[in-house]
Amino acid sequence: MAFNTDKIANGLMENYKNLFSPLQYKKISILEIGILEGESLLYWDDYFKHSETVIVGLDLNLPQVEFAERVKVFACNQNNNEHLSEVAEKFGPFDIIIDDGSHFRKETENCFEVLFPYVAVGGYYVIEDWAAGYWRDRPLYAGMVELVSDIIIRIPELSICESRIILEKNKALAFFRKGATGWQE
């Protein structure tokens, strides 16, 4: 089955599969912020095999796609803390949260602050396309590089036990794995 998502076109899925393959047959809960046409949600629905896996997608505008029953989509602004918290309370804790939303610092930081507490111990919080902050000709993305750096600085207080920063042509991923007590465990 072919999926029309930039995650495949840019080679991100190979990074995701390397990291998430141990979860492929387990019951997990995934939240993706920024779903565009819904193709990545369709991909996750195909990739994660456990029938009780729950896949949640948030975006300002929802695509006109028929999703499987285990895929839930909600219209949500990344600055709407109340709605973000409602979704997290209902479907969390999450084994995976992927922020592929606006790529603006304020919104990305807000989602991280609201949602990181809802990442399960051993789970991942991923920020996609953070290198947009390097694009000096697009000031809307300013601050994304600094946001990732700020999270790295806070690793001990956030109980992050592992992080990976990927910066290659057409791909920029920041993975943060939540630990019980942090990186010293």
C-alpha positions as CSV (number, residue, x, y, z in Angstrom):
1,M,0.0,0.0,0.0
2,A,1.4,3.4,-0.9
3,F,1.1,6.4,1.4
4,N,1.4,9.9,0.2
5,T,3.2,11.5,3.1
6,D,6.3,13.6,3.3
7,K,7.5,11.4,6.1
8,I,8.2,8.7,3.4
9,A,9.4,11.2,0.7
10,N,11.9,12.7,3.0
11,G,13.1,9.4,4.5
12,L,11.7,10.0,8.0
13,M,9.9,6.7,8.1
14,E,13.2,4.8,8.1
15,N,14.2,6.7,11.3
16,Y,10.8,6.1,12.8
17,K,10.8,2.4,11.9
18,N,14.3,1.9,13.5
19,L,13.0,3.5,16.7
20,F,9.5,2.2,16.8
21,S,9.9,-1.4,15.5
22,P,9.8,-2.8,19.1
23,L,6.4,-1.3,19.4
24,Q,4.9,-2.5,16.1
25,Y,3.0,-5.5,17.6
26,K,2.2,-4.0,21.0
27,K,-0.9,-2.2,22.2
28,I,0.1,1.5,22.1
29,S,-1.4,4.9,22.0
30,I,-0.1,7.5,19.5
31,L,-0.8,11.2,19.1
32,E,0.2,13.1,16.0
33,I,-0.1,16.9,15.9
34,G,-0.4,18.2,12.3
35,I,-2.0,15.6,10.1
36,L,-2.5,17.5,6.8
37,E,-4.2,15.1,4.4
38,G,-4.1,12.2,7.0
39,E,-1.7,10.0,5.1
40,S,0.7,9.5,8.0
41,L,-2.2,8.4,10.2
42,L,-3.1,5.9,7.5
43,Y,0.5,4.8,7.6
44,W,0.6,4.4,11.4
45,D,-2.7,2.4,11.2
46,D,-1.0,0.0,8.7
47,Y,2.3,-0.1,10.5
48,F,1.2,-0.7,14.1
49,K,-0.5,-4.1,14.1
50,H,-2.1,-4.5,17.5
51,S,-5.8,-4.3,17.1
52,E,-6.2,-2.2,20.3
53,T,-3.6,0.4,19.3
54,V,-5.2,3.9,19.4
55,I,-4.0,6.6,16.9
56,V,-5.1,10.1,17.5
57,G,-4.5,13.0,15.1
58,L,-4.9,16.8,15.8
59,D,-5.0,19.6,13.2
60,L,-6.7,22.9,12.7
61,N,-8.5,21.5,9.6
62,L,-9.4,17.9,9.3
63,P,-9.0,15.9,6.1
64,Q,-11.9,14.3,4.4
65,V,-10.6,10.8,4.8
66,E,-12.3,7.6,6.1
67,F,-10.1,6.3,8.8
68,A,-10.3,2.9,10.6
69,E,-12.1,2.8,13.9
70,R,-9.0,3.0,15.9
71,V,-8.0,6.3,14.3
72,K,-9.5,9.4,16.0
73,V,-9.1,12.9,14.6
74,F,-9.9,16.2,16.3
75,A,-9.8,19.8,15.1
76,C,-7.6,21.6,17.6
77,N,-5.4,24.7,17.8
78,Q,-1.9,24.0,19.2
79,N,-2.4,26.9,21.6
80,N,-5.7,25.5,23.0
81,N,-4.4,24.1,26.3
82,E,-7.8,23.0,27.4
83,H,-8.5,20.9,24.3
84,L,-5.0,19.5,24.2
85,S,-5.4,18.4,27.8
86,E,-8.9,16.9,27.2
87,V,-7.5,14.8,24.3
88,A,-4.5,13.7,26.4
89,E,-6.7,12.8,29.4
90,K,-9.0,10.7,27.2
91,F,-6.4,8.9,25.1
92,G,-3.1,9.1,27.1
93,P,-0.7,8.3,28.4
94,F,0.9,8.1,24.9
95,D,3.7,5.8,23.9
96,I,4.4,8.2,21.0
97,I,3.7,11.9,20.4
98,I,4.8,13.4,17.1
99,D,4.6,17.2,16.7
100,D,4.5,17.8,13.0
101,G,2.2,20.9,13.4
102,S,2.9,24.5,12.7
103,H,6.7,24.4,13.2
104,F,6.4,27.7,15.0
105,R,8.2,28.0,18.3
106,K,5.3,29.2,20.4
107,E,2.9,26.5,19.3
108,T,5.5,23.7,19.4
109,E,6.7,24.8,22.8
110,N,3.1,25.0,24.1
111,C,2.3,21.5,22.9
112,F,5.5,20.1,24.5
113,E,4.7,21.8,27.8
114,V,1.1,20.6,27.9
115,L,1.6,17.1,26.4
116,F,5.0,15.9,27.6
117,P,3.5,15.0,31.0
118,Y,1.2,12.6,29.1
119,V,4.1,10.6,27.6
120,A,4.3,7.2,29.2
121,V,7.5,6.1,30.8
122,G,9.6,4.7,28.0
123,G,7.6,6.6,25.4
124,Y,8.7,9.1,22.9
125,Y,8.0,12.8,22.1
126,V,9.2,13.8,18.6
127,I,9.5,17.2,17.2
128,E,9.7,17.1,13.4
129,D,11.1,19.8,11.1
130,W,12.7,21.7,13.9
131,A,15.5,22.8,11.5
132,A,13.0,25.2,9.9
133,G,14.5,27.5,12.5
134,Y,17.6,27.7,10.5
135,W,15.7,29.3,7.5
136,R,16.7,32.9,7.9
137,D,14.5,33.9,4.9
138,R,11.4,32.6,6.8
139,P,11.3,34.4,10.2
140,L,8.0,32.7,11.2
141,Y,10.1,29.6,12.1
142,A,12.6,31.5,14.2
143,G,13.2,29.9,17.6
144,M,12.7,26.2,16.7
145,V,16.4,25.4,17.0
146,E,16.5,27.2,20.3
147,L,13.5,25.3,21.5
148,V,15.1,21.9,20.9
149,S,18.3,23.2,22.6
150,D,16.2,24.4,25.6
151,I,14.6,20.9,25.9
152,I,18.1,19.3,25.8
153,I,19.2,21.7,28.6
154,R,16.2,20.6,30.7
155,I,16.8,16.8,30.2
156,P,17.4,16.1,33.9
157,E,14.3,18.0,35.2
158,L,12.1,16.4,32.5
159,S,13.2,12.8,33.2
160,I,14.4,12.3,29.7
161,C,16.4,9.1,29.6
162,E,17.4,9.3,25.9
163,S,17.5,11.8,23.1
164,R,18.4,11.7,19.4
165,I,18.8,14.7,17.2
166,I,18.7,13.9,13.5
167,L,19.7,16.6,11.0
168,E,20.2,15.5,7.4
169,K,19.2,16.7,4.0
170,N,15.4,17.2,4.1
171,K,15.0,15.8,7.6
172,A,15.2,17.2,11.1
173,L,13.9,15.1,14.0
174,A,14.3,15.5,17.7
175,F,13.4,12.4,19.7
176,F,13.0,12.6,23.5
177,R,12.4,9.4,25.4
178,K,10.8,9.7,28.8
179,G,12.4,7.7,31.7
180,A,11.2,7.0,35.2
181,T,13.9,9.1,36.7
182,G,15.8,10.5,33.7
183,W,19.1,10.0,31.8
184,Q,21.0,8.6,34.8
185,E,18.8,5.5,35.1
